[in-house]
Amino acid sequence: MLLFRKEGLLKEGKVNIKKIAIAGAGTMGYSMAEIFAARGYEVTLYNHRASTLEKAKTKIAPETVNRIAYTTAMGEFAGKDLIVECIAENMDLKLAFYKELSEIVDDETIIATNTSGLSINKLASAVKKPDRFLGMHWFNPPTLIPLIEIIRNDQTRGDVAQAIYDLSVAIGKKPAIVNKDVPGFAANRIQLAVLREVCSMVEDGVISKEGADAVMKYGLGFRWACLGPLETVDFGGIDTFFHISEYLIPDLEDSHDVPKILADAYQAGNYGVKTGKGFYDYSGDKAKEVTKSRDEKLQKIYDALYKK
Ligand SMILES: NC(=O)c1ccc[n+]([C@@H]2O[C@H](COP(=O)([O-])OP(=O)(O)OC[C@H]3O[C@@H](n4cnc5c(N)ncnc54)[C@H](O)[C@@H]3O)[C@@H](O)[C@H]2O)c1
């Protein structure tokens, strides 16, 4: 605790982050600004284009929209406790942004990136204080998914990671700290391991697309909403999973190529809901309908498991 006080991050055991700036007002940024502002933090939402800020205002809840300051001026990043960078997923853009930012921010400011997978160590090379830099990876839609991955670079201080952990808890999120900057962090490594096996089984005709999705939605995924994979093993029995592992692990897909059905859909320009076709059809009004249905179901799961 003494260390925290000395570092000025935690005071009397409480997270001392009050002034937060979000850089980038796109899909993720405006939503994060809304979440922090609704919880009483002093929030500034920055975007280099004013039109994006105007669009963001139309998406933020009316009771919160006026609690946020909106700016196109980089100078507004001065004096903040935390900056969450949420600009486009491009290494060069982010590095250039941090170089400019470093001239403006205070030495005490924590800078967090919402990158989906760019190296936190490489991004850290462009900031003045890499020990106060880390990943704060939110999930879409940020208002509904509880998880925030907190990724340390090789220099991130423990108390900085802890401060972001505590802040995440304070805004009602369920954070997990990733101690090493590995590609995909933790969540995408797990997600892609599952996706590789699913694609392999669908390609081999072991199961249909619908069947594979049903296995996850009504079985594994349903259970994983309240028990992680390791907790699941504890309930099923380590002995049982040991024996299953002995015969099954050698048979699992271990290709290092992008799965064929994923690459084929990509080459055909079928990107999913946003283009009206992916593994399934979303033409006409279907895209809107499935998005609404997804959000309603996620809200119900959230309410059932976490609403106080
Ligand atoms: N969309 C998702 O599902 C998702 C989920 C988790 C993480 N992320 C990550 O969050 C970050 C933002 O993603 P998004 O989906 O909100 O992107 P987006 O394209 O919707 O928004 C990015 C915004 O940043 C703005 N911007 C501000 N300053 C900029 C600058 N100097 N250079 C470039 N753009 C600038 C752009 O105008 C744009 O509005 C990315 O790193 C992305 O990988 C996205």
The ligand as an SDF file (V2000), in Angstrom:
LIG
                    3D

 44 48  0  0  0  0  0  0  0  0999 V2000
  -14.5650   -3.2330  -33.1120 N   0  0  0  0  0  0  0  0  0  0  0  0
  -14.2860   -4.2350  -32.2930 C   0  0  0  0  0  0  0  0  0  0  0  0
  -15.0180   -5.2330  -32.2350 O   0  0  0  0  0  0  0  0  0  0  0  0
  -13.0840   -4.1550  -31.3990 C   0  0  0  0  0  0  0  0  0  0  0  0
  -13.0270   -4.9810  -30.2560 C   0  0  0  0  0  0  0  0  0  0  0  0
  -11.9130   -4.8840  -29.4050 C   0  0  0  0  0  0  0  0  0  0  0  0
  -10.8780   -4.0120  -29.7140 C   0  0  0  0  0  0  0  0  0  0  0  0
  -10.9710   -3.2230  -30.8410 N   0  0  0  0  0  0  0  0  0  0  0  0
   -9.8580   -2.3080  -31.1130 C   0  0  0  0  0  0  0  0  0  0  0  0
  -10.2260   -0.9860  -30.7480 O   0  0  0  0  0  0  0  0  0  0  0  0
   -9.5620   -0.0370  -31.6080 C   0  0  0  0  0  0  0  0  0  0  0  0
  -10.6130    0.8070  -32.2890 C   0  0  0  0  0  0  0  0  0  0  0  0
  -11.4870   -0.0530  -32.9970 O   0  0  0  0  0  0  0  0  0  0  0  0
  -12.9030    0.4440  -33.5330 P   0  0  0  0  0  0  0  0  0  0  0  0
  -13.6160   -0.7750  -33.9790 O   0  0  0  0  0  0  0  0  0  0  0  0
  -13.5300    1.3690  -32.5470 O   0  0  0  0  0  0  0  0  0  0  0  0
  -12.4060    1.2630  -34.8150 O   0  0  0  0  0  0  0  0  0  0  0  0
  -13.1750    2.3910  -35.6360 P   0  0  0  0  0  0  0  0  0  0  0  0
  -12.5590    2.4130  -36.9800 O   0  0  0  0  0  0  0  0  0  0  0  0
  -14.6580    2.2120  -35.5250 O   0  0  0  0  0  0  0  0  0  0  0  0
  -12.8000    3.7240  -34.8530 O   0  0  0  0  0  0  0  0  0  0  0  0
  -11.5050    4.2670  -34.8090 C   0  0  0  0  0  0  0  0  0  0  0  0
  -11.6680    5.7480  -34.7390 C   0  0  0  0  0  0  0  0  0  0  0  0
  -10.4220    6.3520  -34.4160 O   0  0  0  0  0  0  0  0  0  0  0  0
  -10.4380    7.6090  -35.0220 C   0  0  0  0  0  0  0  0  0  0  0  0
   -9.1440    8.2690  -34.9290 N   0  0  0  0  0  0  0  0  0  0  0  0
   -8.8800    9.2450  -34.0530 C   0  0  0  0  0  0  0  0  0  0  0  0
   -7.6400    9.6550  -34.1850 N   0  0  0  0  0  0  0  0  0  0  0  0
   -7.0540    8.9360  -35.1180 C   0  0  0  0  0  0  0  0  0  0  0  0
   -5.7600    8.9050  -35.6820 C   0  0  0  0  0  0  0  0  0  0  0  0
   -4.7950    9.7150  -35.2750 N   0  0  0  0  0  0  0  0  0  0  0  0
   -5.5480    7.9940  -36.6220 N   0  0  0  0  0  0  0  0  0  0  0  0
   -6.5050    7.1580  -37.0100 C   0  0  0  0  0  0  0  0  0  0  0  0
   -7.7610    7.1580  -36.5270 N   0  0  0  0  0  0  0  0  0  0  0  0
   -8.0270    8.0400  -35.5790 C   0  0  0  0  0  0  0  0  0  0  0  0
  -11.0120    7.3460  -36.4050 C   0  0  0  0  0  0  0  0  0  0  0  0
  -11.5350    8.5360  -36.9640 O   0  0  0  0  0  0  0  0  0  0  0  0
  -12.1350    6.3680  -36.0520 C   0  0  0  0  0  0  0  0  0  0  0  0
  -13.3410    7.0500  -35.8240 O   0  0  0  0  0  0  0  0  0  0  0  0
   -8.7200   -0.8590  -32.5550 C   0  0  0  0  0  0  0  0  0  0  0  0
   -7.4140   -0.9630  -32.0460 O   0  0  0  0  0  0  0  0  0  0  0  0
   -9.4220   -2.2250  -32.5490 C   0  0  0  0  0  0  0  0  0  0  0  0
   -8.5760   -3.2930  -32.8970 O   0  0  0  0  0  0  0  0  0  0  0  0
  -12.0510   -3.2710  -31.6610 C   0  0  0  0  0  0  0  0  0  0  0  0
  1  2  1  0
  2  3  2  0
  2  4  1  0
  4  5  1  0
  4 44  2  0
  5  6  2  0
  6  7  1  0
  7  8  2  0
  8  9  1  0
  8 44  1  0
  9 10  1  0
  9 42  1  0
 10 11  1  0
 11 12  1  0
 11 40  1  0
 12 13  1  0
 13 14  1  0
 14 15  2  0
 14 16  1  0
 14 17  1  0
 17 18  1  0
 18 19  2  0
 18 20  1  0
 18 21  1  0
 21 22  1  0
 22 23  1  0
 23 24  1  0
 23 38  1  0
 24 25  1  0
 25 26  1  0
 25 36  1  0
 26 27  1  0
 26 35  1  0
 27 28  2  0
 28 29  1  0
 29 30  1  0
 29 35  2  0
 30 31  1  0
 30 32  2  0
 32 33  1  0
 33 34  2  0
 34 35  1  0
 36 37  1  0
 36 38  1  0
 38 39  1  0
 40 41  1  0
 40 42  1  0
 42 43  1  0
M  CHG  2   8   1  16  -1
M  END
$$$$
